[in-house]
């Protein structure tokens, strides 16, 4: 009778799965994703800004707008339809009333897009609007 109990206990031990290799793989994957996440770049658009001799550094609450060479408008890394620029300004002003607008227009971009942004800023009662240039 004892031998029957021993066999059952031995069978249970033989049926267990060793989780150590699986945990090793999980930790290696975790380390891989942590290391590679450092190399992820922020979404947006590359803008070639014109140069200016009177460019100044700015700081504080800023609404950063980029105008690409093909006329695409990006606000804080999100592409936006030109019809919604004013509403985006008003949303940002609700959070930070003293925000300033900085326009980074590509030197080959159409000036019509820049004028739309300036008009939307004026309609949203933003007084501090700057056009970014390389120094």
C-alpha positions in Angstrom: 0.0 0.0 0.0 2.8 2.4 0.7 4.3 1.7 -2.7 1.0 2.9 -4.3 1.1 6.2 -2.4 4.8 6.7 -3.4 4.1 6.1 -7.0 1.3 8.7 -7.0 3.5 11.3 -5.3 6.3 10.6 -7.8 3.9 11.1 -10.7 2.8 14.5 -9.4 6.4 15.6 -9.1 7.2 14.4 -12.6 4.2 16.4 -13.9 5.4 19.8 -12.7 6.7 22.2 -15.2 9.9 24.1 -14.5 9.1 27.8 -15.0 12.7 29.0 -14.6 13.5 29.0 -18.4 10.2 30.8 -19.2 10.9 33.5 -16.6 14.4 33.9 -18.1 12.9 34.6 -21.5 10.3 37.0 -20.0 13.0 39.0 -18.3 15.2 39.1 -21.4 12.2 40.4 -23.4 11.5 43.0 -20.8 15.1 44.2 -20.9 15.0 44.3 -24.7 11.9 46.4 -24.7 13.2 48.8 -22.1 16.5 49.3 -24.0 14.8 49.8 -27.4 12.2 52.2 -26.1 15.0 54.7 -25.5 15.6 54.9 -29.2 12.0 55.7 -30.2 11.8 59.2 -31.7 8.9 61.6 -31.2 6.4 61.7 -34.0 6.3 64.9 -35.9 7.7 66.5 -39.0 11.2 67.7 -39.9 11.2 71.4 -40.6 14.0 73.3 -42.4 13.7 76.7 -40.8 15.1 79.9 -42.4 18.0 81.7 -40.8 17.8 85.0 -39.0 20.3 87.2 -37.4 17.9 88.5 -34.7 16.6 85.1 -33.4 16.0 84.8 -29.7 15.5 81.9 -27.3 12.1 81.6 -25.7 10.8 79.6 -22.7 7.5 79.1 -20.9 4.1 77.8 -21.9 4.4 77.4 -25.7 2.1 76.1 -28.4 4.6 74.8 -31.0 3.3 74.7 -34.6 5.2 73.3 -37.5 4.3 73.9 -41.2 5.8 71.3 -43.5 7.1 71.9 -47.0 3.9 70.4 -48.4 1.6 72.6 -46.2 0.8 70.1 -43.5 0.2 71.8 -40.1 1.4 70.1 -36.9 0.6 71.3 -33.4 2.7 69.8 -30.6 3.5 66.7 -32.8 -0.1 66.1 -34.0 -1.1 66.8 -37.6 -4.2 69.0 -37.6 -6.7 70.2 -40.2 -6.3 74.0 -40.7 -10.0 74.5 -39.8 -9.4 73.3 -36.2 -6.4 75.5 -35.4 -8.4 78.1 -33.5 -10.2 75.5 -31.4 -6.9 73.8 -30.5 -5.6 77.3 -29.4 -8.6 77.8 -27.3 -8.3 74.4 -25.6 -4.6 75.1 -24.8 -5.5 78.6 -23.5 -8.0 77.1 -21.1 -5.1 75.1 -19.5 -2.4 77.8 -19.7 -3.9 81.3 -20.3 -0.5 83.0 -20.9 0.6 80.6 -23.7 2.6 81.9 -26.6 2.5 80.5 -30.2 5.7 79.6 -32.0 5.5 78.9 -35.7 8.2 76.8 -37.3 7.5 77.1 -41.0 9.6 75.3 -43.5 11.4 77.7 -45.8 9.8 76.1 -48.8 6.3 76.1 -47.2 3.4 78.2 -48.6 2.9 81.5 -46.7 -0.8 81.0 -46.9 -0.6 78.4 -44.1 1.4 80.7 -41.9 -1.2 83.5 -42.4 -4.0 81.0 -41.4 -2.2 80.3 -38.2 -1.7 84.0 -37.5 -5.3 84.7 -38.1 -6.4 81.8 -35.8 -4.1 83.1 -33.1 -5.6 86.6 -33.4 -9.2 85.2 -33.2 -8.2 83.2 -30.1 -6.9 86.4 -28.5 -3.3 85.2 -28.4 -1.0 88.2 -28.3 2.4 86.5 -28.2 3.1 84.9 -31.6 6.6 84.3 -32.9 8.0 82.8 -36.1 10.9 80.6 -35.4 14.2 80.9 -37.3 17.7 79.5 -37.0 20.2 81.8 -35.5 
